[in-house]
Amino acid sequence: MAEIKIIERALNCIRDYMFMPYEFRCKIADINLNRTVYTLIVTTILSFLGLVIFFVTNIRNLFPVRFHIVFLSIYIGIAAFCMVASLLIKKYKIKNYILRQMPFYLAFSLGIIDCLISLHLQGDFFTELMVLIMMFIIVSIVFTVHPVCFIVFMAFSIFRTIAHVENFFGASGVFSTIIVFVTIAFLVIYKWANSKRLFIKEQNIEFYKEALKSEVDRQMDEIISQHKKLMDMQDNAIIGLSNLVENRDSETGSHVRRTSAYVEALAKQVRQDNFYNNILTDRYIEYLTKAAPLHDIGKIIVADNILKKKGKLTEDEFTLMKCHTLEGARIVDEVFGSSENDEYVEIVKEIVLCHHEKWDGSGYPAGLKCNEIPLSARIMAIADVFDALVSPRCYKEPFPVETSFEIIKASSGTHFDPILVTEFQRIKSQIVDIMTKYSD
């Protein structure tokens, strides 16, 4: 068993260091593609410089350097082709990692062969060997490529020069060549392994980031879910409390739901037609809709004999009834005074206190007129009065829908904001749909 585990560990090591994940190969291809372009530019410039030097120093007789000139020109063509290929690959964002590395392998392989043939035809095998070794050292450092490619190609290239080395330097030269070969092979493998280590480390960091992000997202979703549940509970509690108050003086149990829906529909229509856009933001409309059910919360202090009276209220009784706006504002201060959402509390207070104010200043409790009345209260006033008209009350029968719309229209400029009345008439079909949806 121990031997099997040792073999498995050895195979895993070989797999880890010799075979890279697809993501790693793609990443290396991206790095090499960028490096290839700059390397080809530099080598092309050097090749041009070499041509100039050969022409200048051998201007009278180019025959001794003819092979250098020919193969430098060939390399310039190869480099130009590979640069164009690299730019096209980048421009069209080709994803295949083999194609992305193609310009590098093509330029390197053909460039080395071009160099070796040129040097070999010159008979300068020592220079051939040195250039080959230096080329492999430089490329193995600059580029991170699979070590097998370099080791096999380098072994073939070096050992084909062993006979020349042994003739010139003897056994010590052969030994030195082997040492150089092993050293470069080790360097290439180390470069590859180090890149793999860095890649794995980076992948672990990315995995940790993803895991952390996933956990944060999960906790955020949980917090949002809990917050939504609390908000739903709060909204239901507000609607329930509002219904209890409303049911004391009316036979309808859906008044607060209808008026909230009227308020929302009217506010959105007004904004759509570009009126009061500086006030009617998404958040303002949301708060306005949630605040609407509380508009008559102050009626909790009004006696039943006044709320349920079938006849007309006396002057003293009406004075007591009007106190529900002030009392409602006091209740809002007590209940919501510690709330951090000042904007919502302010809208609730405006609606509770001012929804009986009239456009011409004849309303209560403060006799405000026109734009002195908060927009939230002006919108609430139309929704509240309309629903009171179309709903049965202890003191009256419901008016027909068309008659109720005519009453609202006739009150434009006296009871209600003229702009809001016009917009309310525009959404008549929506209002009727809401009435049907929340009918008693």
Buried (B, 14 or more C-beta within 10 A) or exposed (E): EEEEEEEEEEEEEEEBBBEBEEEBBBBBBBBBBEBBBEBBEEBBEEBEEBBEEBEEEBEEEEEEBBBBBBBBBBBBEBBEBBBEBBEEBBEEEBEEBEEBBBBBBBBBEBBBBBBBBBBBEBEEBBEBBEBBBEBBBEBBEBBBBBBEEBBEBBEEBBBBBBEBBBEEBEEEBBEEBBEBBEEBBEBBBEBBBEBBEEBEEEBEEEEEEEEEEEEEEEEEEEEEEEEEEEEEEEBEEBBEBBBEBBEBBBEBEBBBBBBBBBBBBBBBBBBEEEBBEEBBEEEBBBBBBBBBBBBBBBBBBBEEEBBEBEEEBEEEBEEBBBBBBBBBBBBBEEBBEEEEEEEBBBBBBBBBBBBBBBBBBEBBBBEBBBEEBBBBBBBBBBBBBBBBBBBEBEEEEBBEBEEBBBBBBEBBEEBBBBBBBBBBBEBEEBBEEBBEEBEE
